[in-house]
Amino acid sequence: MSSGYMKNSALRIELKEKIVDTALRAFKSHGIKGITMDDIATSLGISKRTLYEVFSNKEMLLEDCIRKERQDTRNYIKEIWNTSPNVMEVLLKLCLRNIEDFHATNKAFFEDMKKYPRAFASLKDDNGQDSAEVINFFQLGVAQGLFRDDINFAIVHKLLHSQIDLLMNSNICEQYSFLEVYESIMFTYLRGISTEKGARKLETFIQEYRSRK
């Protein structure tokens, strides 16, 4: 393989990453519908033709944005896992990260997502991935005395994601904010699976979180 080919390939990968980063920030700030491919090309200082050589349509770009979000979340979990003393702290840090992300995201982003079937399906598929790994994670929480040992985590994990799907698919956010519904789902879920020890840690987190709002 020639060095020229490898260089061009590396440049293309770098360009693709820049496009995804730029598009994801724009979609979250203004909604998906509010951002055109022209807008993205202009903000990057590239031609529309160059953009379409990398992503042939907006939905393909959106799918890559979702994949990036997924990988960023996995990287974050690995990072906090190395510095957190127990699984409850890992969950609460992840929950706080999601809440902060929702604060910074235009609600139109979630509403517009439904208009892109492949991207929306990818987002829903991600909600069901890694279930075995998640269940092992919760079993570790049981061993640490934080979660109850009389719970079938395979069932409650599916129920949680059914609630998240409902949040994404229903009109509930016309009455309540996306953030308020997400908080209600997650805090109620964690209260339900926690032991007294885990509940104390959770309530301390909730009180501190609400005092900062």
C-alpha positions as CSV (number, residue, x, y, z in Angstrom):
1,M,0.0,0.0,0.0
2,S,1.5,3.3,-1.0
3,S,2.3,6.1,1.5
4,G,0.1,8.5,-0.6
5,Y,-2.9,6.2,-0.3
6,M,-2.4,5.9,3.5
7,K,-2.0,9.7,3.8
8,N,-5.2,10.3,1.8
9,S,-7.0,7.7,3.9
10,A,-5.8,9.3,7.2
11,L,-6.9,12.7,6.0
12,R,-10.3,11.4,5.0
13,I,-10.8,9.8,8.5
14,E,-9.7,13.1,10.1
15,L,-12.2,15.0,7.9
16,K,-15.0,12.6,8.7
17,E,-14.3,13.0,12.5
18,K,-14.4,16.8,12.1
19,I,-17.7,16.6,10.2
20,V,-19.3,14.4,12.8
21,D,-18.1,16.6,15.7
22,T,-19.3,19.8,14.0
23,A,-22.7,18.3,13.0
24,L,-23.3,16.8,16.5
25,R,-22.8,20.1,18.2
26,A,-24.9,21.9,15.6
27,F,-27.8,19.4,15.8
28,K,-27.8,19.5,19.6
29,S,-27.8,23.3,19.7
30,H,-30.3,24.0,17.0
31,G,-32.2,20.8,16.3
32,I,-31.6,18.5,13.4
33,K,-34.2,20.1,11.1
34,G,-32.7,23.5,11.7
35,I,-29.3,22.5,10.4
36,T,-28.7,21.9,6.7
37,M,-25.8,20.1,5.0
38,D,-24.9,23.5,3.6
39,D,-24.6,24.9,7.1
40,I,-22.2,22.1,8.1
41,A,-20.1,22.5,5.0
42,T,-19.9,26.3,5.6
43,S,-18.9,26.0,9.2
44,L,-16.1,23.6,8.3
45,G,-14.9,25.7,5.3
46,I,-15.4,22.9,2.9
47,S,-17.5,22.6,-0.2
48,K,-20.9,20.9,-0.2
49,R,-19.6,18.4,-2.7
50,T,-16.7,17.4,-0.4
51,L,-19.2,16.9,2.4
52,Y,-21.4,14.7,0.2
53,E,-18.4,12.6,-0.8
54,V,-18.0,11.7,2.9
55,F,-21.7,11.5,3.8
56,S,-24.2,11.0,1.0
57,N,-27.1,12.3,3.0
58,K,-28.0,13.9,6.3
59,E,-29.4,10.7,7.9
60,M,-26.1,8.8,7.4
61,L,-24.3,11.7,9.1
62,L,-26.8,11.6,11.9
63,E,-26.3,7.9,12.4
64,D,-22.5,8.5,12.8
65,C,-23.3,11.2,15.3
66,I,-25.2,8.7,17.3
67,R,-22.4,6.2,17.1
68,K,-20.0,8.9,18.3
69,E,-22.2,9.7,21.3
70,R,-22.3,6.0,22.1
71,Q,-18.6,5.6,22.0
72,D,-18.0,8.8,24.0
73,T,-20.3,7.4,26.7
74,R,-18.5,4.1,26.8
75,N,-15.2,5.9,27.1
76,Y,-16.6,8.0,29.9
77,I,-17.8,4.9,31.8
78,K,-14.4,3.3,31.6
79,E,-12.8,6.5,32.9
80,I,-15.1,6.9,35.9
81,W,-15.0,3.2,36.6
82,N,-11.3,3.6,37.4
83,T,-11.8,6.4,39.9
84,S,-15.2,5.5,41.6
85,P,-15.3,3.3,44.7
86,N,-18.6,1.6,43.9
87,V,-21.2,1.0,41.2
88,M,-23.6,3.5,42.6
89,E,-21.1,6.3,42.2
90,V,-20.5,5.2,38.6
91,L,-24.3,5.3,37.9
92,L,-24.8,8.7,39.6
93,K,-21.9,10.3,37.7
94,L,-23.2,8.9,34.4
95,C,-26.7,10.1,35.3
96,L,-25.4,13.6,36.1
97,R,-23.5,13.7,32.8
98,N,-26.7,12.8,31.0
99,I,-28.6,15.5,32.8
100,E,-26.0,18.1,32.0
101,D,-26.1,17.0,28.4
102,F,-29.9,17.3,28.3
103,H,-29.6,20.8,29.8
104,A,-27.4,21.8,26.9
105,T,-29.5,20.1,24.2
106,N,-32.3,21.8,22.3
107,K,-35.5,19.8,22.8
108,A,-36.0,20.0,19.0
109,F,-33.1,17.5,18.7
110,F,-35.2,14.8,20.3
111,E,-38.3,15.7,18.4
112,D,-36.5,15.9,15.1
113,M,-34.8,12.5,15.6
114,K,-38.2,10.7,15.1
115,K,-38.2,12.0,11.5
116,Y,-35.1,10.0,10.6
117,P,-36.2,6.3,10.9
118,R,-32.8,4.7,10.5
119,A,-31.0,7.0,12.9
120,F,-33.9,6.7,15.4
121,A,-33.8,2.9,15.2
122,S,-30.1,3.0,15.8
123,L,-30.7,5.1,18.9
124,K,-33.3,2.7,20.2
125,D,-31.1,-0.3,19.4
126,D,-28.4,1.2,21.6
127,N,-30.8,1.3,24.5
128,G,-30.9,-2.5,24.4
129,Q,-27.3,-3.3,23.8
130,D,-24.8,-4.7,26.3
131,S,-27.6,-6.1,28.5
132,A,-25.5,-8.9,29.9
133,E,-22.7,-6.5,30.8
134,V,-25.2,-4.2,32.5
135,I,-26.7,-7.0,34.5
136,N,-23.2,-8.1,35.7
137,F,-22.7,-4.5,36.7
138,F,-25.8,-4.5,38.8
139,Q,-24.9,-7.8,40.3
140,L,-21.6,-6.3,41.5
141,G,-23.8,-3.6,43.1
142,V,-25.6,-6.4,45.0
143,A,-22.2,-7.8,46.2
144,Q,-21.3,-4.3,47.4
145,G,-24.5,-4.1,49.4
146,L,-26.0,-1.2,47.3
147,F,-28.7,-3.0,45.3
148,R,-31.3,-5.5,46.5
149,D,-30.6,-9.2,45.9
150,D,-34.3,-10.1,45.2
151,I,-34.5,-8.3,41.9
152,N,-34.4,-9.8,38.4
153,F,-32.2,-7.2,36.8
154,A,-32.8,-8.6,33.3
155,I,-36.5,-7.7,33.7
156,V,-36.0,-4.3,35.3
157,H,-33.4,-3.3,32.8
158,K,-35.8,-4.0,30.0
159,L,-38.5,-2.0,31.8
160,L,-36.2,0.9,32.2
161,H,-35.5,1.0,28.5
162,S,-39.2,0.7,27.7
163,Q,-39.7,3.9,29.8
164,I,-36.9,5.6,27.9
165,D,-38.5,4.5,24.6
166,L,-41.8,5.9,25.9
167,L,-40.0,9.2,26.7
168,M,-38.7,9.3,23.1
169,N,-41.9,8.3,21.4
170,S,-44.7,9.9,23.4
171,N,-46.0,13.4,23.7
172,I,-45.3,13.6,27.4
173,C,-42.7,16.3,26.8
174,E,-45.4,18.7,25.6
175,Q,-46.5,18.8,29.2
176,Y,-43.2,18.3,31.0
177,S,-39.6,19.0,30.1
178,F,-37.5,16.2,28.7
179,L,-35.1,16.7,31.6
180,E,-37.9,16.5,34.3
181,V,-39.2,13.2,32.8
182,Y,-35.7,11.7,32.6
183,E,-34.9,12.6,36.2
184,S,-38.2,11.1,37.3
185,I,-37.5,7.8,35.5
186,M,-33.9,7.5,36.7
187,F,-34.4,8.5,40.3
188,T,-37.5,6.3,40.8
189,Y,-35.7,3.4,39.1
190,L,-32.6,3.7,41.3
191,R,-34.7,4.1,44.5
192,G,-36.6,0.9,43.6
193,I,-33.5,-1.3,43.3
194,S,-31.4,0.2,46.2
195,T,-30.8,-1.2,49.6
196,E,-30.8,1.1,52.6
197,K,-27.1,1.7,52.1
198,G,-27.6,2.4,48.4
199,A,-30.6,4.6,49.1
200,R,-28.6,6.8,51.5
201,K,-26.0,7.4,48.8
202,L,-28.7,8.1,46.3
203,E,-30.6,10.6,48.5
204,T,-27.4,12.5,49.3
205,F,-26.7,12.8,45.6
206,I,-30.2,14.0,44.8
207,Q,-30.2,16.6,47.6
208,E,-26.8,17.9,46.4
209,Y,-28.0,17.9,42.8
210,R,-31.2,19.8,43.6
211,S,-29.4,22.4,45.7
212,R,-27.2,23.2,42.6
213,K,-30.2,23.6,40.3
